[in-house]
Amino acid sequence: QVQLVESGGGSVQTGGSLRLSCAASGRSFSDYSMGWFRQAPGKEREFVAAITWKGVGTYYADSVKGRFTISRDNAKNTVTVYLQMNSLKPEDTAVYYCAADSDLRVVIGELKYGMDYWGKGTLLTVSS
């Protein structure tokens, strides 16, 4: 069974840091591009960050550039993707979703096809 399971969400104060993790299992994800998306209350889901299958290329939304860092660990049976979030702001409050697709263009939004896989999300709350 293919699964993307996010963890690491919680409550932090403005200026704090948190690291999200996404464990991808059930098939080989080592050749999949991975990404993080978020959805704030009352808003549409938006792209946050993406990483290529080798981890060489990274992409960020302007709103998180310089504060968030995406990385990945391509272990043999489970790929784990991380999102290190620093200098958090109240506007970062959202449910954060992990996503995977064999085509990087889908993950970064250049190609409007359905994402191959989504996680169920983890909630981040940043208080002022």
C-alpha positions as CSV (number, residue, x, y, z in Angstrom):
1,Q,0.0,0.0,0.0
2,V,1.4,3.3,-1.1
3,Q,1.5,5.9,1.7
4,L,2.8,9.3,2.3
5,V,2.7,10.0,6.0
6,E,3.5,13.5,7.3
7,S,4.6,14.2,10.8
8,G,6.2,17.0,12.9
9,G,3.4,19.5,12.9
10,G,2.4,21.4,16.0
11,S,2.2,24.8,17.6
12,V,5.1,27.3,17.7
13,Q,5.5,31.0,18.3
14,T,6.4,33.6,15.8
15,G,10.0,33.3,14.9
16,G,10.3,29.7,15.9
17,S,11.4,26.7,13.9
18,L,9.9,23.3,13.1
19,R,10.8,20.4,10.9
20,L,8.2,18.4,9.0
21,S,8.8,14.9,7.8
22,C,7.1,12.8,5.1
23,A,7.7,9.1,4.9
24,A,6.9,7.7,1.5
25,S,6.5,3.9,1.3
26,G,4.7,1.2,-0.6
27,R,6.7,1.6,-3.8
28,S,9.9,3.0,-4.9
29,F,9.9,6.8,-4.6
30,S,13.6,7.3,-5.3
31,D,12.9,8.5,-8.8
32,Y,9.9,10.7,-7.8
33,S,10.0,14.4,-7.4
34,M,8.5,15.3,-4.0
35,G,7.0,18.5,-2.7
36,W,5.2,20.2,0.1
37,F,2.0,22.1,-0.2
38,R,-0.1,23.9,2.4
39,Q,-3.7,25.0,2.8
40,A,-4.7,27.7,5.2
41,P,-8.2,28.0,6.6
42,G,-10.5,29.4,3.9
43,K,-7.8,29.4,1.2
44,E,-6.8,27.2,-1.6
45,R,-3.9,24.7,-1.4
46,E,-0.7,26.3,-2.5
47,F,2.8,25.1,-3.5
48,V,5.5,25.5,-0.8
49,A,8.6,23.6,-1.9
50,A,9.8,20.8,-4.2
51,I,12.8,18.7,-4.6
52,T,14.0,16.6,-7.6
53,W,14.4,12.8,-7.3
54,K,18.1,13.1,-6.8
55,G,17.8,16.0,-4.4
56,V,19.9,18.2,-6.6
57,G,17.2,20.7,-7.5
58,T,15.0,22.5,-5.1
59,Y,12.2,25.0,-5.7
60,Y,10.4,27.3,-3.3
61,A,7.4,29.6,-3.2
62,D,8.5,33.2,-2.9
63,S,6.7,33.5,0.5
64,V,9.0,30.9,2.1
65,K,12.3,31.4,0.2
66,G,15.1,31.9,2.6
67,R,13.2,30.6,5.5
68,F,12.2,27.0,4.5
69,T,14.5,24.3,3.3
70,I,13.4,21.0,1.6
71,S,15.6,17.9,1.6
72,R,15.3,14.2,1.1
73,D,16.8,10.9,2.1
74,N,16.5,8.2,-0.5
75,A,16.8,5.1,1.7
76,K,16.4,1.7,0.2
77,N,12.7,1.1,1.1
78,T,11.5,4.4,2.3
79,V,12.1,7.9,1.0
80,T,11.8,10.6,3.6
81,V,11.3,14.2,2.7
82,Y,11.9,17.0,5.2
83,L,10.8,20.6,5.4
84,Q,12.9,22.7,7.8
85,M,10.9,25.8,8.6
86,N,12.6,28.8,10.3
87,S,11.5,32.3,11.2
88,L,7.9,31.1,11.2
89,K,5.2,33.7,10.8
90,P,1.5,33.5,11.7
91,E,0.7,33.4,8.0
92,D,2.5,30.1,7.8
93,T,-0.3,28.5,9.7
94,A,-1.8,25.8,7.6
95,V,-2.2,22.1,7.0
96,Y,0.9,21.0,5.3
97,Y,0.7,18.2,2.7
98,C,3.4,16.0,1.2
99,A,3.1,15.1,-2.5
100,A,4.9,13.0,-5.0
101,D,4.9,12.7,-8.8
102,S,7.1,11.1,-11.4
103,D,7.1,14.4,-13.3
104,L,8.7,17.4,-11.6
105,R,6.6,19.8,-13.7
106,V,3.5,18.5,-11.9
107,V,5.0,19.1,-8.5
108,I,6.0,22.7,-9.2
109,G,2.8,23.5,-11.0
110,E,4.1,23.8,-14.6
111,L,2.0,20.9,-15.7
112,K,-1.6,20.8,-14.7
113,Y,-2.1,17.1,-14.1
114,G,-3.3,15.4,-11.0
115,M,-0.5,14.6,-8.5
116,D,0.3,10.9,-8.3
117,Y,0.3,10.8,-4.5
118,W,-0.8,12.9,-1.6
119,G,-0.4,12.6,2.1
120,K,-3.1,13.4,4.6
121,G,-1.5,16.4,6.0
122,T,-0.1,17.7,9.3
123,L,-1.2,20.9,11.0
124,L,1.1,23.8,11.8
125,T,-0.1,26.6,13.9
126,V,2.1,29.7,14.4
127,S,1.0,32.1,17.2
128,S,1.9,35.7,17.5
